[in-house]
Amino acid sequence: MDTIYSDRRKYRRHNKNAPGQLIRLSRGVQIGPIVRCLVVNISRGGALIYSESDVTAPEFYLELDTEPGNLRLCSVVRKVGDSDRRLSVEFVI
């Protein structure tokens, strides 16, 4: 029996289509420019993000515009397609 990819995910993803931003921090200090993004879908464990510019950092913080001050540390799992702008990330706990 074939299993589609979404059935193998640990957590169910929910469509979000919410604006946000990616922030690189080190010891509480911003170390790079803020990159605007769109969170396409999200789960307890991660998200699919489209950023306005290329993202080369392996980790960054995600802040949704609807949840200011709520930063989630993200680790890039893979880049979707041939662009550094579409990212699948997992939340680092």
C-alpha atoms as a printed R data frame, in Angstrom:
   type eleno elety resid chain resno      x      y      z
1  ATOM     1    CA   MET     A     1  0.000  0.000  0.000
2  ATOM     2    CA   ASP     A     2  1.404  3.416 -0.992
3  ATOM     3    CA   THR     A     3  1.696  6.112  1.631
4  ATOM     4    CA   ILE     A     4  1.722  9.714  0.507
5  ATOM     5    CA   TYR     A     5  4.345 11.985  2.027
6  ATOM     6    CA   SER     A     6  1.926 14.035  4.132
7  ATOM     7    CA   ASP     A     7  0.757 10.867  5.884
8  ATOM     8    CA   ARG     A     8  4.319 10.191  7.076
9  ATOM     9    CA   ARG     A     9  4.755 13.531  8.831
10 ATOM    10    CA   LYS     A    10  5.073 13.507 12.583
11 ATOM    11    CA   TYR     A    11  2.668 16.448 13.017
12 ATOM    12    CA   ARG     A    12 -0.232 17.556 10.842
13 ATOM    13    CA   ARG     A    13  0.409 20.782  8.923
14 ATOM    14    CA   HIS     A    14 -2.144 23.580  8.793
15 ATOM    15    CA   ASN     A    15 -2.428 26.169  6.023
16 ATOM    16    CA   LYS     A    16 -1.387 29.522  7.431
17 ATOM    17    CA   ASN     A    17 -0.475 31.959  4.622
18 ATOM    18    CA   ALA     A    18  0.631 34.472  7.256
19 ATOM    19    CA   PRO     A    19  3.314 37.139  6.890
20 ATOM    20    CA   GLY     A    20  6.310 37.090  9.156
21 ATOM    21    CA   GLN     A    21 10.003 37.695  9.374
22 ATOM    22    CA   LEU     A    22 13.234 35.745  9.711
23 ATOM    23    CA   ILE     A    23 15.731 37.112 12.223
24 ATOM    24    CA   ARG     A    24 19.305 35.992 12.909
25 ATOM    25    CA   LEU     A    25 20.315 36.484 16.534
26 ATOM    26    CA   SER     A    26 23.445 35.710 18.505
27 ATOM    27    CA   ARG     A    27 23.340 36.157 22.272
28 ATOM    28    CA   GLY     A    28 20.260 38.325 21.889
29 ATOM    29    CA   VAL     A    29 21.858 40.660 19.329
30 ATOM    30    CA   GLN     A    30 20.570 40.835 15.757
31 ATOM    31    CA   ILE     A    31 23.441 39.776 13.452
32 ATOM    32    CA   GLY     A    32 21.860 40.185 10.037
33 ATOM    33    CA   PRO     A    33 19.106 41.945  8.175
34 ATOM    34    CA   ILE     A    34 15.494 40.988  8.862
35 ATOM    35    CA   VAL     A    35 14.034 39.031  5.939
36 ATOM    36    CA   ARG     A    36 10.289 39.252  5.297
37 ATOM    37    CA   CYS     A    37  8.546 35.952  4.583
38 ATOM    38    CA   LEU     A    38  5.254 34.148  4.120
39 ATOM    39    CA   VAL     A    39  4.550 31.102  6.268
40 ATOM    40    CA   VAL     A    40  2.640 28.847  3.886
41 ATOM    41    CA   ASN     A    41  1.877 26.083  6.354
42 ATOM    42    CA   ILE     A    42  2.851 25.255  9.903
43 ATOM    43    CA   SER     A    43  2.752 22.406 12.423
44 ATOM    44    CA   ARG     A    44  3.978 21.792 15.957
45 ATOM    45    CA   GLY     A    45  7.279 20.628 14.502
46 ATOM    46    CA   GLY     A    46  7.989 22.956 11.589
47 ATOM    47    CA   ALA     A    47  6.838 25.051  8.662
48 ATOM    48    CA   LEU     A    48  7.095 25.766  4.955
49 ATOM    49    CA   ILE     A    49  8.340 29.309  4.358
50 ATOM    50    CA   TYR     A    50  8.716 31.521  1.270
51 ATOM    51    CA   SER     A    51 11.169 34.363  1.927
52 ATOM    52    CA   GLU     A    52 11.538 37.639  0.033
53 ATOM    53    CA   SER     A    53 15.281 37.072 -0.440
54 ATOM    54    CA   ASP     A    54 17.734 34.181 -0.359
55 ATOM    55    CA   VAL     A    55 18.336 32.565  3.027
56 ATOM    56    CA   THR     A    56 21.776 31.027  3.503
57 ATOM    57    CA   ALA     A    57 21.832 30.701  7.298
58 ATOM    58    CA   PRO     A    58 21.246 27.161  8.619
59 ATOM    59    CA   GLU     A    59 19.328 28.536 11.633
60 ATOM    60    CA   PHE     A    60 17.264 31.645 12.329
61 ATOM    61    CA   TYR     A    61 14.289 32.834 14.350
62 ATOM    62    CA   LEU     A    62 10.802 33.029 12.870
63 ATOM    63    CA   GLU     A    63  8.355 35.666 14.095
64 ATOM    64    CA   LEU     A    64  4.812 35.787 12.723
65 ATOM    65    CA   ASP     A    65  3.246 39.227 12.346
66 ATOM    66    CA   THR     A    66  0.194 37.866 14.176
67 ATOM    67    CA   GLU     A    67  2.375 36.805 17.154
68 ATOM    68    CA   PRO     A    68  4.858 39.667 17.770
69 ATOM    69    CA   GLY     A    69  7.567 38.799 20.268
70 ATOM    70    CA   ASN     A    70  7.007 35.052 19.895
71 ATOM    71    CA   LEU     A    71 10.279 33.886 18.327
72 ATOM    72    CA   ARG     A    72 10.692 30.277 17.200
73 ATOM    73    CA   LEU     A    73 14.180 28.945 16.522
74 ATOM    74    CA   CYS     A    74 14.204 27.201 13.126
75 ATOM    75    CA   SER     A    75 16.668 24.853 11.496
76 ATOM    76    CA   VAL     A    76 16.562 24.463  7.709
77 ATOM    77    CA   VAL     A    77 15.664 20.879  6.780
78 ATOM    78    CA   ARG     A    78 15.737 21.400  3.027
79 ATOM    79    CA   LYS     A    79 15.391 23.988  0.341
80 ATOM    80    CA   VAL     A    80 12.360 23.347 -1.833
81 ATOM    81    CA   GLY     A    81 13.058 23.597 -5.547
82 ATOM    82    CA   ASP     A    82 16.098 25.363 -6.961
83 ATOM    83    CA   SER     A    83 15.808 28.519 -4.879
84 ATOM    84    CA   ASP     A    84 17.163 29.616 -1.499
85 ATOM    85    CA   ARG     A    85 13.810 31.324 -0.882
86 ATOM    86    CA   ARG     A    86 11.541 28.312 -0.328
87 ATOM    87    CA   LEU     A    87 12.446 26.524  2.882
88 ATOM    88    CA   SER     A    88 11.188 23.602  4.866
89 ATOM    89    CA   VAL     A    89 12.197 24.151  8.490
90 ATOM    90    CA   GLU     A    90 11.875 22.340 11.787
91 ATOM    91    CA   PHE     A    91 11.443 24.078 15.108
92 ATOM    92    CA   VAL     A    92 14.354 23.599 17.495
93 ATOM    93    CA   ILE     A    93 13.095 22.946 21.000
